Amino acid sequence: MELILALDAGTTGVRTVAFGDHLETVAESYRELPQHFPSPGEVEHDPRQIVDLAVATLREVAQRVRADGHEVAALGLTNQRETTVGFDRESGEVFHNALVWQDRRTASMCQALEAAGHGPAVRAATGLVLDPYFSATKMRWILDRGLADHARTPSFATIDTWLLWALSGGVEGGVYRTEASNASRTSLLDLATRAWSPAMLSLFGVERSMLAEVAPSAGVFGHVAADVVPELAGVAITGVLGDQQAALFGQACFTPGLVKATYGTGAFVLASAGENVPPVVNGLLTTVAWDLGSFGAVNYALEGSAFVAGAAVQWLRDLGLINQSSDLEGLAKTVGDSAGAIFVPAFTGLGSPFWRPDARGALMGLSRGVTSAHVARAVVEALAFQVRAMTDAFQDGGVGVHELRADGGAAAMDLLLSLQATNSRVTVQRSTTLEATARGAASIAGLAAGRWDSLEELSDLWRAGATFVPEDPSVVDPGYAAWTRAIERTR
């Protein structure tokens, strides 16, 4: 077969997946990405390590599929979105570790901009709120510390751009380009024009020359350099999407009203909104879903973003309450409730619909009767509560949510998706593959490479692996009410 490869550079790991004609997984490789926490609320990655892990997984998969007689037709990229790399394109020198989307160090900067009255203008132009989640204040933080002063070509990239530049040659002619779904997460893109906003560049003090060209999400971005990944020399990179938009694409949510929920490092709920910029919905973000360029239309999305989901499971693992992440559900199912324990996973603030960067995580309602199983149950319930808060915001904003298509590592838990269906009052469909992000990157790359002819053909390839229907909400409503009260104590 001629395969489509997807490189998924996520927050906690980097994965390469090879997909066949029916978007079935043929081969994959994964490497965990180390996290760095210099101070409370600060989260960093080594951007050079991201490239190293990407190259390692690409080479491993390429060697494996070629040994089986397959060829690689194209490569798609998807990535953690708002994470920001500052570097010199001429020398390749990195100014500082990448500031991860979870990083809160620019909270005071955001508060000052809000106090100065800039919030409405940012919201109107970019669809985003003033929050350290997004890239622009991360760029400003690096500039304010003089870290880019000595660079000849000071540059700021989200991870898609950083990887594209590195894989296509880096300082030896690497392509410096981004696309609309990632650019729309920087606070610098005008949603209506899908071009860098002069007003936002001025507000945040970022020079246009520091940023990559904004291209459609589908098309030839560049080619893999022979000296970077010899096994993929000359292979075209034909699709790029931010990870949550890629999951929306991978879940075949191509028409308005189709909604997906990804339980990855964070939890993200996106609803396809059509070709026009949708009205603002309180508590939610407006973003570019994808721009198909010559291969189709632009699509926007409404999004709810919670910063911690699977990261809370890893936290339990690191504390020693479970041996591995997959143990969580089994432990949580040994009890019927949390015995009053309440968990608020605000390790890096609260996202949608609360937008409280000053919040911190909390474990409340403890008694001597609370065991590790009750804590595990409280964590699973909190993941469902976070998504309920977002689906409630969708409903309150007039956006109908009739079905959730679930993916991401934590979506493997039947308990979580059962609780989600009951909390959100909707049917939850778990897709046959939990790696919808990689599937989406492969789908858009294959569309641009001519492997699939239309969105309708891609939609026909989507399948549900399990279905969860709502049960009596009186079972979960008291717990949700207690959880929302607990949020008020996390500031």
C-alpha positions as CSV (number, residue, x, y, z in Angstrom):
1,M,0.0,0.0,0.0
2,E,0.8,3.6,-0.2
3,L,0.4,4.9,3.3
4,I,-0.3,8.3,4.8
5,L,1.9,9.1,7.9
6,A,0.7,11.4,10.7
7,L,3.2,13.0,13.2
8,D,1.3,13.9,16.4
9,A,3.5,16.1,18.6
10,G,1.4,16.2,21.7
11,T,2.0,17.7,25.2
12,T,3.1,14.5,26.9
13,G,4.5,12.5,24.0
14,V,5.3,12.3,20.3
15,R,3.7,9.7,18.1
16,T,3.9,8.7,14.4
17,V,1.2,6.6,12.9
18,A,0.9,5.1,9.5
19,F,-2.6,4.8,8.0
20,G,-3.9,2.6,5.2
21,D,-6.6,3.1,2.6
22,H,-9.5,2.9,5.1
23,L,-7.7,4.9,7.8
24,E,-6.7,1.7,9.6
25,T,-3.5,1.8,11.7
26,V,-0.7,0.0,10.0
27,A,2.2,0.9,12.3
28,E,3.0,3.4,15.0
29,S,5.8,4.6,17.3
30,Y,5.6,6.6,20.5
31,R,8.0,8.4,22.8
32,E,7.2,10.2,26.0
33,L,8.1,13.9,26.2
34,P,9.7,15.0,29.5
35,Q,7.9,17.9,31.3
36,H,9.8,20.7,33.1
37,F,8.2,22.7,35.9
38,P,10.7,25.4,36.9
39,S,8.3,27.1,39.4
40,P,4.6,26.6,40.4
41,G,2.4,27.4,37.4
42,E,5.3,27.2,34.9
43,V,5.5,24.4,32.3
44,E,8.2,24.0,29.7
45,H,9.5,21.7,27.0
46,D,12.8,21.4,25.4
47,P,12.0,22.2,21.7
48,R,15.1,20.4,20.4
49,Q,13.9,17.3,22.2
50,I,10.5,17.5,20.5
51,V,12.4,17.4,17.1
52,D,14.5,14.5,18.2
53,L,11.5,12.5,19.3
54,A,9.7,13.4,16.1
55,V,12.6,12.2,14.0
56,A,13.0,9.0,16.0
57,T,9.3,8.0,15.7
58,L,9.2,8.9,12.0
59,R,12.3,6.8,11.3
60,E,11.0,3.9,13.2
61,V,7.7,3.8,11.4
62,A,9.2,4.5,8.0
63,Q,11.7,1.6,8.4
64,R,8.9,-0.7,9.6
65,V,6.5,0.0,6.8
66,R,9.1,-0.1,4.1
67,A,10.4,-3.4,5.4
68,D,6.8,-4.7,4.8
69,G,6.8,-3.5,1.3
70,H,4.7,-0.3,1.7
71,E,5.4,3.2,0.4
72,V,4.7,6.5,2.0
73,A,2.6,8.9,-0.1
74,A,2.5,11.9,2.2
75,L,2.9,13.2,5.8
76,G,0.5,15.2,8.0
77,L,1.5,17.1,11.1
78,T,-0.6,17.8,14.2
79,N,0.6,19.4,17.4
80,Q,0.0,20.9,20.8
81,R,-1.1,24.3,19.8
82,E,-0.4,27.4,21.9
83,T,3.1,26.2,23.0
84,T,5.6,28.8,21.8
85,V,9.2,28.4,20.7
86,G,11.5,31.5,20.3
87,F,14.5,31.0,18.1
88,D,16.9,32.5,15.5
89,R,16.1,31.1,12.1
90,E,19.6,32.0,10.8
91,S,21.6,30.1,13.5
92,G,18.9,27.7,14.8
93,E,19.6,28.9,18.4
94,V,16.7,28.6,20.8
95,F,16.2,31.5,23.1
96,H,14.5,29.6,25.9
97,N,12.7,26.4,26.6
98,A,9.3,26.3,24.9
99,L,6.6,27.9,27.0
100,V,3.8,25.2,27.1
101,W,0.1,26.1,26.6
102,Q,-0.4,25.2,30.3
103,D,2.1,27.7,31.5
104,R,0.7,30.5,33.7
105,R,3.6,32.9,34.0
106,T,2.0,35.6,31.9
107,A,-1.2,35.8,34.1
108,S,-0.3,39.2,35.4
109,M,0.3,40.5,31.9
110,C,-3.1,39.3,30.8
111,Q,-4.7,40.9,33.9
112,A,-3.0,44.2,33.1
113,L,-4.3,44.1,29.5
114,E,-7.8,43.3,30.7
115,A,-7.7,46.1,33.3
116,A,-6.6,48.5,30.5
117,G,-9.7,47.6,28.6
118,H,-8.2,45.5,25.8
119,G,-10.3,42.3,26.4
120,P,-13.2,43.2,24.1
121,A,-10.9,44.1,21.2
122,V,-8.9,40.9,21.5
123,R,-12.2,38.9,21.7
124,A,-13.7,40.6,18.7
125,A,-10.6,40.1,16.5
126,T,-9.3,36.7,17.5
127,G,-12.2,34.9,19.2
128,L,-10.1,34.3,22.3
129,V,-10.0,35.7,25.8
130,L,-7.1,37.3,27.5
131,D,-5.5,34.4,29.2
132,P,-1.9,33.1,29.5
133,Y,-3.0,30.0,27.6
134,F,-2.4,31.7,24.3
135,S,0.9,32.4,22.5
136,A,1.1,36.2,22.2
137,T,1.9,36.9,25.8
138,K,4.4,34.1,25.8
139,M,6.2,35.8,22.9
140,R,6.1,39.1,24.8
141,W,7.5,37.5,27.9
142,I,10.6,36.3,25.9
143,L,11.0,39.7,24.3
144,D,10.7,41.6,27.6
145,R,13.6,39.6,29.0
146,G,15.9,40.5,26.1
147,L,16.3,36.8,25.2
148,A,15.9,37.6,21.4
149,D,18.0,40.8,21.3
150,H,21.1,39.2,19.8
151,A,19.3,37.2,17.1
152,R,19.6,38.2,13.5
153,T,16.2,36.7,12.5
154,P,14.2,36.5,15.8
155,S,11.3,34.2,15.2
156,F,8.4,32.8,17.2
157,A,6.8,29.5,16.3
158,T,4.0,27.3,17.4
159,I,5.0,23.6,17.4
160,D,3.7,23.0,13.9
161,T,6.0,25.7,12.5
162,W,8.9,24.6,14.6
163,L,8.6,21.0,13.3
164,L,7.9,21.9,9.7
165,W,11.0,24.2,9.7
166,A,13.2,21.5,11.3
167,L,11.9,18.5,9.2
168,S,12.3,20.5,5.9
169,G,15.9,21.4,6.6
170,G,16.1,23.9,9.4
171,V,18.9,26.4,8.9
172,E,19.6,24.7,5.5
173,G,16.5,26.0,3.8
174,G,13.7,24.9,6.2
175,V,10.2,26.1,5.4
176,Y,8.9,28.8,7.8
177,R,5.1,28.5,7.6
178,T,2.1,27.9,9.7
179,E,-1.6,27.4,9.0
180,A,-4.9,28.9,10.1
181,S,-6.0,26.5,12.9
182,N,-2.7,26.9,14.8
183,A,-2.3,30.6,14.0
184,S,-5.8,31.2,15.4
185,R,-4.5,30.1,18.8
186,T,-1.9,32.9,19.2
187,S,-4.2,35.9,19.9
188,L,-2.6,37.5,16.8
189,L,-4.7,36.2,13.9
190,D,-7.8,38.1,12.7
191,L,-10.5,35.4,12.4
192,A,-12.3,37.0,9.6
193,T,-9.4,37.5,7.3
194,R,-7.2,34.6,8.6
195,A,-4.2,36.9,8.4
196,W,-2.1,38.4,11.1
197,S,-3.9,41.3,12.7
198,P,-1.9,44.6,12.7
199,A,-3.9,45.8,15.7
200,M,-3.0,42.6,17.7
201,L,0.6,42.7,16.7
202,S,0.8,46.3,17.9
203,L,-1.0,45.5,21.2
204,F,1.3,42.6,22.1
205,G,4.4,44.2,20.6
206,V,5.3,41.4,18.2
207,E,6.8,42.2,14.8
208,R,5.2,40.7,11.7
209,S,8.7,39.6,10.5
210,M,9.0,37.3,13.5
211,L,6.0,35.2,12.5
212,A,5.5,32.5,9.8
213,E,3.5,32.9,6.7
214,V,-0.1,31.7,7.3
215,A,-1.2,29.1,4.7
216,P,-4.3,26.9,4.3
217,S,-4.3,23.7,6.3
218,A,-4.3,21.5,3.2
219,G,-1.6,21.7,0.5
220,V,2.1,21.1,0.1
221,F,3.9,22.8,2.9
222,G,7.3,21.4,2.1
223,H,9.2,18.2,1.8
224,V,11.2,16.1,4.4
225,A,14.9,16.8,4.1
226,A,17.1,13.8,3.3
227,D,19.6,14.6,6.1
228,V,16.8,14.9,8.7
229,V,14.8,11.7,8.0
230,P,16.6,9.7,5.3
231,E,13.8,7.1,5.1
232,L,11.3,9.8,4.1
233,A,13.5,12.0,1.9
234,G,11.4,14.1,-0.4
235,V,8.1,13.0,1.1
236,A,5.6,15.9,0.9
237,I,4.1,17.4,4.0
238,T,0.5,18.0,2.7
239,G,-1.6,18.7,5.8
240,V,-1.1,20.5,9.1
241,L,-3.7,21.1,11.9
242,G,-3.6,21.9,15.6
243,D,-4.3,18.8,17.7
244,Q,-7.9,19.6,18.7
245,Q,-8.9,20.7,15.2
246,A,-7.3,17.6,13.9
247,A,-9.4,15.5,16.3
248,L,-12.5,17.3,15.1
249,F,-11.4,16.4,11.5
250,G,-10.5,12.9,12.4
251,Q,-14.0,12.4,14.1
252,A,-15.6,13.5,10.8
253,C,-17.3,16.4,12.4
254,F,-17.6,18.3,9.1
255,T,-21.0,19.9,9.4
256,P,-22.3,22.4,12.0
257,G,-23.6,20.8,15.1
258,L,-21.3,17.8,15.2
259,V,-19.3,17.9,18.4
260,K,-16.3,16.0,19.7
261,A,-14.7,15.7,23.1
262,T,-11.0,14.8,23.4
263,Y,-9.7,13.6,26.8
264,G,-6.0,14.0,26.3
265,T,-3.6,15.9,28.6
266,G,-6.5,18.4,28.8
267,A,-10.1,18.0,27.8
268,F,-11.4,19.8,24.7
269,V,-14.9,20.1,23.3
270,L,-15.2,21.4,19.8
271,A,-18.4,22.0,17.7
272,S,-18.1,22.6,14.0
273,A,-19.6,26.0,13.2
274,G,-19.5,26.3,9.4
275,E,-17.9,28.7,6.9
276,N,-18.7,32.0,8.7
277,V,-17.3,33.3,12.0
278,P,-19.9,32.3,14.5
279,P,-21.3,34.7,17.2
280,V,-19.5,34.9,20.5
281,V,-20.7,32.4,23.1
282,N,-19.9,33.2,26.7
283,G,-17.3,31.0,28.3
284,L,-16.2,29.5,25.0
285,L,-13.7,30.3,22.3
286,T,-14.1,30.9,18.6
287,T,-11.3,29.3,16.5
288,V,-10.5,28.3,12.9
289,A,-11.2,24.6,12.6
290,W,-9.4,24.3,9.2
291,D,-8.9,26.0,5.9
292,L,-8.9,23.5,3.0
293,G,-7.8,26.1,0.5
294,S,-8.1,24.7,-3.0
295,F,-9.5,21.4,-1.6
296,G,-12.6,22.9,0.0
297,A,-14.0,25.5,2.3
298,V,-12.9,27.1,5.5
299,N,-14.6,25.9,8.7
300,Y,-14.8,27.6,12.1
301,A,-15.4,26.0,15.5
302,L,-16.6,26.9,19.0
303,E,-14.4,25.4,21.6
304,G,-14.3,24.7,25.3
305,S,-10.9,24.0,26.8
306,A,-10.0,22.4,30.2
307,F,-6.3,22.4,30.9
308,V,-6.1,19.2,32.9
309,A,-7.6,15.8,32.1
310,G,-5.2,13.0,31.4
311,A,-2.6,15.0,33.3
312,A,-4.5,14.4,36.5
313,V,-4.3,10.7,35.9
314,Q,-0.5,11.0,35.5
315,W,-0.5,13.0,38.7
316,L,-2.2,10.1,40.5
317,R,0.3,7.7,39.0
318,D,3.3,9.9,40.0
319,L,1.9,10.0,43.6
320,G,1.9,6.3,43.7
321,L,-1.9,5.8,44.1
322,I,-1.9,3.8,40.8
323,N,0.9,2.0,39.1
324,Q,0.0,3.0,35.6
325,S,-2.6,5.2,34.1
326,S,-4.7,2.3,32.9
327,D,-5.3,1.3,36.5
328,L,-7.4,4.3,37.3
329,E,-10.8,3.0,36.1
330,G,-10.4,-0.4,37.8
331,L,-9.7,1.3,41.1
332,A,-12.5,3.9,40.7
333,K,-15.0,1.2,39.9
334,T,-14.4,-0.7,43.2
335,V,-16.6,2.0,44.9
336,G,-20.0,3.4,44.0
337,D,-19.2,7.0,44.7
338,S,-16.5,9.3,46.0
339,A,-17.6,9.3,49.7
340,G,-17.8,13.0,49.5
341,A,-14.3,13.6,48.1
342,I,-14.2,16.3,45.5
343,F,-11.3,16.9,43.1
344,V,-10.8,20.2,41.2
345,P,-8.0,19.6,38.6
346,A,-7.0,23.3,38.4
347,F,-3.2,22.6,38.4
348,T,-2.6,25.3,35.8
349,G,-5.7,27.4,36.4
350,L,-9.2,26.8,35.1
351,G,-10.2,27.1,31.4
352,S,-13.7,27.1,29.9
353,P,-16.1,28.3,30.9
354,F,-14.6,29.8,34.0
355,W,-11.3,31.3,32.8
356,R,-9.6,31.7,36.1
357,P,-5.8,31.6,35.7
358,D,-5.3,32.1,39.4
359,A,-7.1,28.9,40.4
360,R,-5.2,26.0,41.8
361,G,-6.0,22.3,42.2
362,A,-7.8,21.1,45.3
363,L,-8.9,17.8,46.9
364,M,-11.8,18.5,49.3
365,G,-14.4,16.8,51.4
366,L,-12.0,14.3,53.0
367,S,-12.9,12.1,55.9
368,R,-11.3,9.1,57.5
369,G,-13.5,6.9,55.4
370,V,-12.0,8.2,52.1
371,T,-9.7,5.6,50.5
372,S,-7.5,5.7,47.4
373,A,-10.5,4.2,45.5
374,H,-12.7,7.2,46.5
375,V,-10.0,9.6,45.4
376,A,-9.7,7.8,42.0
377,R,-13.5,8.0,41.7
378,A,-13.4,11.7,42.4
379,V,-10.8,12.2,39.7
380,V,-12.9,10.4,37.1
381,E,-16.0,12.4,38.1
382,A,-14.1,15.6,37.9
383,L,-13.1,14.9,34.3
384,A,-16.8,14.4,33.4
385,F,-17.8,17.5,35.4
386,Q,-15.3,19.6,33.4
387,V,-16.8,18.6,30.1
388,R,-20.3,19.0,31.5
389,A,-19.5,22.6,32.3
390,M,-18.5,23.1,28.7
391,T,-21.4,21.3,27.1
392,D,-23.7,23.3,29.4
393,A,-22.1,26.5,28.0
394,F,-22.7,25.2,24.5
395,Q,-26.4,24.6,25.3
396,D,-26.7,28.0,27.1
397,G,-25.3,29.7,24.0
398,G,-27.8,28.1,21.8
399,V,-25.5,25.5,20.3
400,G,-27.3,22.2,20.3
401,V,-25.2,19.2,21.5
402,H,-27.0,16.0,20.5
403,E,-24.1,13.6,20.4
404,L,-20.5,13.7,21.6
405,R,-17.8,11.8,19.7
406,A,-15.2,10.9,22.2
407,D,-11.5,10.2,21.8
408,G,-8.2,10.6,23.6
409,G,-6.4,8.3,26.1
410,A,-8.8,8.7,29.0
411,A,-11.8,8.0,26.7
412,A,-10.8,4.3,27.0
413,M,-12.6,4.4,30.4
414,D,-16.2,3.2,30.1
415,L,-16.9,4.7,33.5
416,L,-15.9,8.2,32.4
417,L,-18.0,8.1,29.2
418,S,-21.0,6.7,31.0
419,L,-20.7,9.5,33.6
420,Q,-20.3,11.9,30.7
421,A,-23.4,10.8,28.9
422,T,-25.5,11.2,32.1
423,N,-23.9,14.6,33.1
424,S,-24.2,16.2,29.7
425,R,-27.5,14.6,28.8
426,V,-26.3,13.4,25.4
427,T,-25.3,10.1,23.8
428,V,-21.6,9.6,23.8
429,Q,-20.0,7.7,20.9
430,R,-16.4,6.4,21.4
431,S,-14.7,6.2,18.0
432,T,-13.0,2.9,17.0
433,T,-9.6,4.6,17.4
434,L,-8.8,6.8,20.3
435,E,-6.0,8.5,18.3
436,A,-8.5,10.8,16.4
437,T,-5.8,13.5,16.4
438,A,-3.4,11.5,14.3
439,R,-6.3,10.2,12.2
440,G,-7.3,13.8,11.5
441,A,-3.7,14.8,10.4
442,A,-3.6,11.8,8.1
443,S,-7.1,12.5,6.7
444,I,-6.3,16.1,5.7
445,A,-2.9,15.2,4.4
446,G,-4.4,12.3,2.3
447,L,-7.1,14.7,1.1
448,A,-4.5,17.1,-0.2
449,A,-2.4,14.3,-1.7
450,G,-5.4,12.8,-3.6
451,R,-5.8,9.7,-1.5
452,W,-9.4,10.6,-0.6
453,D,-11.6,12.7,-2.9
454,S,-14.0,14.4,-0.5
455,L,-15.1,15.0,3.1
456,E,-18.1,12.7,2.4
457,E,-15.7,9.9,1.6
458,L,-13.8,10.5,4.8
459,S,-17.1,10.7,6.8
460,D,-18.0,7.2,5.4
461,L,-14.8,5.8,7.0
462,W,-15.8,6.9,10.5
463,R,-17.1,4.3,12.9
464,A,-18.3,4.2,16.5
465,G,-16.7,1.6,18.7
466,A,-19.0,2.0,21.7
467,T,-22.1,4.0,22.6
468,F,-23.1,5.4,26.0
469,V,-26.6,6.7,26.7
470,P,-27.7,9.1,29.5
471,E,-29.1,7.6,32.7
472,D,-31.0,9.2,35.6
473,P,-29.3,12.6,36.1
474,S,-30.3,12.7,39.8
475,V,-27.4,10.3,40.4
476,V,-24.8,12.9,39.2
477,D,-26.5,16.3,39.7
478,P,-25.7,16.6,43.5
479,G,-22.1,15.8,42.9
480,Y,-21.8,18.3,40.1
481,A,-23.4,21.0,42.3
482,A,-20.9,20.3,45.0
483,W,-18.1,20.4,42.5
484,T,-19.1,23.8,41.1
485,R,-19.2,25.1,44.7
486,A,-15.7,23.7,45.3
487,I,-14.4,25.7,42.3
488,E,-15.1,28.9,44.2
489,R,-12.6,27.8,46.8
490,T,-9.7,27.2,44.4
491,R,-8.7,30.8,43.8
